[in-house]
Each structure stands twice: as structure tokens, then as C-alpha cells.
Amino acid sequence: DKDLTELRLTTKPGLVPPYYADMPNSFQGLMDSERKYLTAYKKTPVSTDIKYFFKAFYNIIFKKARSK
């Protein structure tokens, strides 16, 4: 989507992609996950990164989330 593209272009990349924190099942879910992360990041960047880091860490270590 055009609005998601604008959000992505105006935001620096983070440590961990939101994919690993939210684990979406579809392309639309992936876009919604990105939009949710970028919107939260614009409001509170540090706390958003910390929250997403620990969610992703939990999913990777305990739920065995891996890239395909």
C-alpha cells in the first residue's frame, strides 16, 4: 500500500523485523504487522523496539520461529 510505503521510507530500520514478533500467516497479515510496528515506533521508538525485541526473542527461542 502507498501509505505503508511512505511509513517505511520515513523510518529507520529496527533491530528485529516485526515479522518475528507478530508471526503473521499471510501477506496482508505481514503488511498489517509492519503498519502496527511503524505506527507504534513513531510514537515511542525506544519502548517499541524493546517490546518487539523481547516478543521476537520469545518466539525464536521458545516457539522455534525460523525464516523460510
Secondary structure as the mmCIF struct_conf table of DSSP 4:
data_model
#
loop_
_struct_conf.conf_type_id
_struct_conf.id
_struct_conf.beg_label_comp_id
_struct_conf.beg_label_asym_id
_struct_conf.beg_label_seq_id
_struct_conf.end_label_comp_id
_struct_conf.end_label_asym_id
_struct_conf.end_label_seq_id
HELX_RH_AL_P HELX_RH_AL_P1 LYS A 2 LEU A 9
TURN_TY1_P TURN_TY1_P1 THR A 10 THR A 10
BEND BEND1 THR A 11 THR A 11
BEND BEND2 LEU A 15 VAL A 16
HELX_RH_AL_P HELX_RH_AL_P2 PRO A 18 ASP A 22
BEND BEND3 ASN A 25 SER A 26
HELX_RH_AL_P HELX_RH_AL_P3 PHE A 27 LYS A 43
HELX_RH_AL_P HELX_RH_AL_P4 PRO A 45 ILE A 61
TURN_TY1_P TURN_TY1_P2 PHE A 62 PHE A 62
BEND BEND4 LYS A 63 LYS A 63
#
